Every structure is written in C-alpha cells, then in structure tokens.
C-alpha cells in the first residue's frame, strides 16, 4: 500500500511473483554483487545527505518503511558502481516474456545513473537506463524481458559527480507477458504508469459501470463496452466545488520529433466543465495547454468520442489530463484507452485546439471560475464579484448573464454603493 506524504506520488502497481518491498531484512533473496565497488544499503526515512534521496519509502509512504539506496558520500567517487542481483528466474516455454515493474527515486544536483538489466550465463545486458535529476518523487519503471534461458535481473546504481546523487529503489515485481506500450493504458488492470498529482484539489478515480451521479458519466467503459470494463473519471458531486481540478500525470517520455496521443473521452451532463491536456517538461515545469474542451459534447450517454493530439518536444516530457468541475454535480468527465503512436498528428476534434480560439487563455465566460484572471491587489480599492443573481442595487446591474441568458449562470460585476462610487477596481 502506498500512502502519499509531502510531494511523493503513489501509483498502484500490478503485483506478480518475486515481489520485493525490502521490508524483509534478507532482501527477498536479492544479493550484492561481489564484483562491484560498493553495496546498496537498506534504509528507512531519509538518507544521510540533504537535498538528495527520498524522505520515505513507497510501500508505506512513511519513515518506517524500507527501501534500498546507494550512499554516495565519501569515500565514494564519481563512477563508483553498486550492483544488486535477483534470484534466478526459471524459463518456462509457455511464459516467454515478463514485464518487470519497479520504483526509482533520483533526486539531487549531482545525480548519476540507474541501470536495469538481466544476466544470462554470467553475461550482463542493460535494458533500461536513466541519468540525471528527476525531482523529489518516486517514479515507476517498466522493463520487458524475453529470454529462452534462465536469467537474473540486476540493478546498478552509479555515483554522479558529487554527494547529492543518492539513488533509491523499491517495490520490484513482475507479471508474465509483454509490457504495454509506453503511455498505453486501458485501465483494466489498474492505473498503468499514470498517477494522481498532489498539486490539485481532488483525484481521478478508476470506475466501472455508471458513476454515482445521475444523468452524467458513462454507463460502460470504452475498451470492453459493458459494465465489467474500467475507465478513469472525475466525480463532481460534493465535496468538490466548482472550479476544482483533478490532474492525472503520465510517465516520463524522451525527447521526440513526433508522437501522437490518442484517447477516448466522455463528456455527458448539463454541468460538464473542462477537459484539458497539458504537455510539460518531465519535472512539471513549462506546461503548455495542448488540447481543451468545455461543456457537454454529446447528448448520448453511451457515446464515447475519439480525441488525439501531436507532440514534438526537444526535452523529456509528460502529459497531464486535467478535469475541472463545472457548475454542479452533473459534470463527470471520463477518459479511456490511451495510446501513444510514433508519428505526429493533428488535434482531433479540431475545436479542441486551443489555438482555434483567439487569445483562448484570455476569453472567459465566468461559468466555472475566473479562468486565470486575477484581482488586482496593488492598484485598485476593491474586487470584482462573480455572481449568478441580480446585484443588490435596485435599478442597476443585469438580470441575467450574457452566456446563457438566465439567472442560474455566472457573470462578474462590481457593486457601486456609497463611498465606492469614486473608487476604481481592476481585473488583470
């Protein structure tokens, strides 16, 4: 079980055989290689060096859970290597492939390299590698191994160019079969490598059948097409408030000259808010809104709609699916069947392209929130008010908003009473 503390991200993994969370003092049979430079260390809480290493493990998310890490303080020097080796995985002809899952933590300005590979007859082959600072968070790695012989897996931690390069690992497991493609998920067996951000107001949920709210959300998933299949959705009933957001974050992808993200979305309900997709650098900075829809997109509750967007990035990057609650509880938004293709593509539907709206980040109908507009604090005297009722002053103010023309939706205004008649207010 993963319990998030501070800014650690938790992901539900598929548990297979040889699962190891390192709570066992014997390390589940994993051994230190005798032909490396130093050893992995079993640890609880933070490592002994500031600004590197995790504050907690993955399993419990507290200072009491164990994980393994490499201690890179003196006498370690740049390039020193620690290698951990598993017990032998026995080949079975009816199970030629395994998908290995593990968590890693690589935080620190001097960060080195983590390698994951397998060994057959004493020969090592690296299958997966990461180098550099990935921020103060646990991230899940996935590696597929196909071998017609018995093998052991190994993990190598290599010291960087300073003491702030403590690399940590936790929760190693596998399932028989091939791994899904990078970023691919139909949510039938969990969240895959997606996780809920802690920097939002509520979470995406994994659902099956109908959501708990009437007249919104899908009746079935898209993959299976009946009540047994799973999808991800935002539940917009209480205690969620209008404008609250939920963010689902992908794994990290390498720089690309062209990827196409395809997915299915469901936006049925009179109070549907926003579904936004952002592309950001791997550490969450430099977000760019790349796809966005607002409001009900179909009057057929059984209809899933296809969406896609192309991505070009010179940096390591992530995708963020953001659902924002609309004006009331009939605003459940769902997504399913995410796939990443190795080619660029146009945004679909075309109306989801933020560039199709002139100054799309400036336009606002105030139905959900202020759309990023902020009250001026230094150069005015009071604030604009967002409302869906008549203003208190008799013979002044609108009887309804402009967007919908009824008194149930929102506009912004300022109340001009008494001393405020000579004051000014600014919205920027």
N, C-alpha and C positions, 0 to 999 in steps of 0.2 A: 504493500500500500504506500502511496506517495502523498505526503501531506505538505503543501507548499508553505514555506516560511520566507520572509523577506521577499526577494525577487528571484526565486527559484521556480522554474517551470516544470510541471509534472505531466507525464504522459503515461497513459495506460498501455502496457506492452502485452504482446501475446506470449504467454508463458509456455515453454516447451520442456524438453528434457535438459539435464545439466544446468538448470537454472542456479545461478550463484549470486547472492546479495552480500557475500563476505561477512555475514553475521557469524558464520562458522569459523572458529579460530583455525581450523585446518584448511581454510580457503577452498572447500569443496573439492579438494584433490588437485587444484592448481599448484604448480611448483615454480620456484625461482630458478631460472636458467643458471647453470654453473659457469657458462662461458660468456657472460656479460660483465659489465663493470661494477654495477651495484644492484640493489634489490628494490622491489616495490614494498611499500610499508602499509600495514593495516592501520586505519585511523578512525577516530570519532571526532566530531567537531571540526574546527578549522585547523589548517596546517600551522606550522610554527612561524610562517613568514607572512607579513601583512601584504595586502593587495595582490594575492595570488592564492589559488586553491579555493575549495568550496567551504561555506560555513556549516553545511550539514550533508548527510548522505542523501540518496534517492529513496531508499526503501521506506524510511520513517520520516524523513524530512525534518529531523531534529538532531540535536547534538549527541544523541545516544546511539544512532545508527552508524554502522561501519561501512567503509569504502576503502579502496586501495589508491595510493598516490605515490609519486616519486618526489622525494625531498631533494631539492636542488641547491641547497645552501652548501657552504664549504664542508667537506673537501671536494665536492663535485665541480667539474669544469665543463665548458661547452663541448657538446658532442658525446658526453658520457651516456651510456645506454643501459636501461634495465628491461629485462625480458621476462614475461610471465607465460608459462606453458600449461595447457589444459591436460586432462587425462585423454586417453586415446578414444577417438570416435570410430566405431566399427562400421565398415562399409556393409550396406545391405542393398542387394540388386534392385529391390522394389522401392528403395528410397535413395535415389542417386544424388539428390540435392538437399541442402539445408540452408535455411535463412537464419542467420545469426543476428541477434539484437544485443545492444549494449549501450550504456550511458557513458558519456565522457564530459569532463569539465576542463577547459583550457582557458584560464584567465590569468593575465599577467603581461606586463610590457616586454618581458624577456622570453616569452613563450617559445618552446621548442617544437617537437614533432611527436605525434602519436601514430603508430602503425598497427594495423590489424592484418594478420595473415594466417597461413596454415603451413604445416610441416609434414612432408611425406618422406619416409626413409631418411630422416635427418636433413633434408633439403628444405630451406625456408623460402616461401614465396609471399611477398607483401601484396595484399589485395586492396587495401584501403589505407589512405594516409591523410592526416590533417596537420597543418602547421600554422603557428601564429595565434594571436589573441582572439578568442571567440566570445569574450564577455563573461560576466559572473553568472553563469547559468549552466545547468545540466542539459545536455543535448543528446538525443538518441541517434546512434549509428546503426546502419544495417549493412550486412555483407552476405552475399550468396556464395556458397562453396559447393562445387560439383566435383566429386572425386570418385574414381573407381577403386580406390585403395583406402586403407585405414589412415587416419590423419590426426594430428593435434592442432589446435589453434594456438596462436601466440599473440600477445600484445606487447609492443615495445614503446617505452617512454624515453625520449631523447632530450637531454637538457639543452636549453637555449643559451643565450649569451649573458645570462645573469641569474640572480637568485629568485626573481619573480617569474618562475617557469614551472611551478608545481602542477603536474598533470594528474588528474584523478579519473578512476573508472569505477563503475558499479553496475549491478543488475545485468549480468551476462546470461543469455538464454538462446535457445534456437527452436525452430519448428521445422519439420520435414517439408520439403517442397521449395519451389522457387520464390524469391522475393518479388513483391510487386515493383513496378517501375517507379523511378524516383518521382515523388509527389503524388503518385496514384493512390486513390483510396475510394472504396465504395462503402466503407463504414460497417460492413457486415461483421467484421471481427474486431472492432474497436476503432480507435482514432488514427490508426496507422502512425505516421510521424507528425501529425498535427497536434497542437496543444492550445489551450486557452491562455491568453495573455493575462497577466495580473494587473496590467495597466488599463483597465476598463471597469465598467460598472457591474456587469454580470457575465455569464458564460453561455457559450453554445452547448447544447445538450444533444446526446445521441438518442434519437427517437425511433419508435416502431409503431405502425398503425397511425391512428389520428393523434393530434396533440390534445391537450386537456381543455383547450378553449374551443367553444362552438363557433362555426362559421369562419374559420381561418385555419391555415396549415393544411398539409396534405393528408389524404386518407391512407396512402400507401407510400412506400419508398419508390425510387425510380429503377433500381437495379433488378429487384425481384418482381415488383409490381403487385405485391399483395401485403397483407398485414404482418408477414414474417420478416420482411426486409427492414433494413435500418437506414437512417439518414441523419443529418445534423440540422438542428433548428434552434431558433431563439424563442423562448417562451415569454410573451409580453404581458402576461397577467401581473397583478400585484405580487411582490412589492416593486416591480420595475416601474420607473417613471418615464414619462415622455422625454425623448432625447437620450435616454440611457443607451450605451453601446456595448456590444459583445464582440470580441476580436478572436478569430481563430487563425493561428500562425502556422505556416508550413515549415518544413525542414529547410536547411540552407543549400542553395544551388551555386554551382560555379559560374563564373562569367560566361556569357553566351552571346553569340551573334544572331540568335533567333530561336525562341521557344514559343509554343502555342499552348496556353492553358485552356482546356475545355472542361465544362461542368454543366450540371443541370440545376436549375433553381425553381423555387415555388414561391410565388408572391400573391396569395389569395386572401382577401379580407379587406373590409372597408377602412381599416385603420393602419394599413401597411405603411411602414416608414421607409428607411433607406437600406439598400444592399450595396455596399461599396467594396471595391477590391483595390488594395494598395500594393505597389511594388516598392520595396525598401532595401537598403543595404543590409547585409546579414546581421548587423548589430542593432537593427531597428531604426537607424537614422536615415535621413533624406527620403522620407516617404513621398511617393507620387501617387495620387489618386488616378487609377488607370481604367476603371470601369465603375459605373454608378447607375442605379435605377431607384426611382421613388414611386411609391403608391402601388395599388393593386394592378397586376399585369395580366390577369385573366379572371373571367367570371366563372370558369370551370374549375371546381375544387380538385378534380382528378388530373388536371393538366400540369405536367412538368415542362419547363421551357429550357431550350439549349442556349448556353452562353459560351463565349470564348474571348480571349484577348492575347495579343502577341507581346512578347517581352524581349528586349535587347538590353544587355547590361554589361559594362566592362568590369563590374565588381561582383563579388559574391553577393547573393541576393536572397530575399524571402518574399513570399506572397502572404498578404493578410486579408482574410474575409471578415468584413465588418457588417454586423447587423445593428440597426438603430431602431429603437421602439418608436412607433408612430403615436397617434393621438389617444389610442385606447387599446383594449385588450385584444381586439381582432386584428392583430398585426404580426402573427407568427410567420417568420420567413425561414425557408428550408433550402439546403443545398445537398447534392449527392453526386456520386460518380465523377470525381475529379481526375483528370488525366493530363499529363504533360507530354506534348509531342515535340520532336526535334525539327521543327520548322516554324518560321514566323507566320503570323496570320492576322487578319483584320478583326476588329472588335465586332462581336455579334451579341445582341442586336445592335444596329447602328446607333439607336437612341441612347445606348449605354456609354457611348464615347463622351467623356467629359468635355472634349474639345468641340463637340457639336453645340454646346451651349456657350453663347458669348459670355466671357467672364463668368464661367459657371461657379467659381468659388465666391463670386460677389452676389449673384442672383439669390434671392431668398423670399419665400412666401410666408415664413414665420409660422408654418403649421406645426412644426415639431420643436424647433428651438431657434436660436439666433444665427444658425448656420456659420458660426465662426466670427460673426460680428461681435464687437466688444463695446461696452460702455466706456466712454472717455472718462478718465479719472482726474486728469490734471488741468483740463481746460474748460470744464463745464461746472454746473452747480447741482444738477440732479440727473436722474436716469430716465430713459425710455422704459415703458412698461408693456409687456406682451400680454394681450387680453383676448377674450372671446365674448365679452359682454359690453354693453354700452358704457361709455365713460360716465362718471358721476355727475358731470356738469349738464344741467338742463339746456337744451338748445345748442349743444356743441358736441363734436365727435361723431363718428359713423354709427349707423345702426347695425352694420354687419361688416365683415371683412370683404376684400375685393376678390380673393381667390375663389371662394365658394359661394359668396353672396348670402350666407346665412350666419346666424349668431352663434353657431357652435364651433366655428373655426377661428383662427387667430390673426391678429394684426398687432402692430405696435403703435403706441401713441404717447404723448406726454400730457399730463393734466395741468391746465393753465388756471390756477386758482390763486387769488390774493397776491401775496408778495412775489410769487413765481412769475407773474406776468411780465416782469422785466428781466428775468433770468434767461439763460440760454442752456441748451443741452446738446451734446454731440454723441453720435454713434459712428464708430470707425470700423 
